[in-house]
Amino acid sequence: MKGTRNAQTQLDSVTTSPQRVYVTFHWSSHFALSLRASVSRSVTGTTTMNFLDSPLSKPAPYVVAPIEHRFDPYEDNGGTSVAIAGEDFCVVASDTRQSNGYSINSRYAPKAYKMSSTAVLSCNGFHADGVTLKKVLEQRMKMYKYSHDKDMTVTALAQMLSNTLYQRRFFPYYAFCLLGGVDAEGKGAVYCYDSVGSFERENYRTSGSASALIQPFLDNQVGRKNQQNASTAPLTLEAVLRITKDAFSSATERDIHTGDNLQIFIITRDGVEEQNYPLKRD
C-alpha cells in the first residue's frame, strides 16, 4: 500500500496483481487516517475491495479538545510591608511597586494608608481588595465617630478590622494586613492579620512578597534572637528607621515584586509623619 500526502483526501486509483493490491490516495493531516479495506478473492481470481468501513468514505470531523472555562477573582500584586513597635512610637513602612508576574503595573501604588492620627494600615496581596477594605474601614470609623463623638483608638480599630475580615470569610478579601499605631497608653502596637481576620498583637512583623527575606532579619535585629550578650534596651526611633531601610534595600536585591519607593509612617501621640526613601527601580 502506497500513500501520497496532499491537502485533501481522495482516492486516486486501485491496481491489482496476483500477488499484491496497490492503493494510491491523498490524505489530510487534519485527522488521523487509517484505511481498512477488506480484500477478497473469488475462486475465479476476481479481486473485490470494500471501502465502506474506511474514513475515506466517511471523513471524520476535526477533533476538538475540551476547553476549560475558569474565573479567578484574585490577583497577587506583590509588594512588602514592615511594622515595628517602639516604646512610644510605631513605624509602618511599605514599598509602592504594583506588579503582576514579570510586569510592573505601577511604580507608585501605595499599600499603606493613614487611618487616623494614631493608626496606619498596610495591605498586601490583591491591590483592589486592599483599597476596598480601606474604604469600608473609613466608612465605619466615621459612623463610630458620629455615634460616640470621639475617634476610634488603634485597639478598637484592630478589633473592627478583624470583624470586617471575618464577615467576608466565605469570599474573603485577598489582603494580608498589618495595623500599626499608638494605643491609649501611648505605647507602640502592631497587629498582624490573615485574610479571614485572625490577628495577634506583636512587636514587629512583615508581610508580602519579600516577607520570607525580611522576617529573619527582623528576628535578629529587632527581636535580638541568635545573638550573644545582646542588649535588652528598647530600640530608638533612629535605629528602627535604619533597620527598616536596610531591610527593604536588601529585599529589593532578591525580590522583583518589591522596589521603586519606600513610604515610611512614623506614628506617635503627636500624630503621623510620612517619609519617603528611594529603592531599586529595576
Secondary structure, DSSP 8 states (H G I E B T S, - for coil): ---EE-SS-EEEEEEE-SS-EEEEEEE-TTS------EEEE-TT--EEEE-TTSTTTS---------------------EEEEEE-SS-EEEEEE--EEETTEEEES----EEEEETTEEEEEEE-HHHHHHHHHHHHHHHHHHHHHHSS---HHHHHHHHHHHHHHTTTS---EEEEEEEE-TTS-EEEEEE-TTS-EEEESEEEEETTHHHHHHHHHHHTS-TT-SS---S---HHHHHHHHHHHHHHHTTT-TTS-SEEEEEEEETTEEEEEEEE----
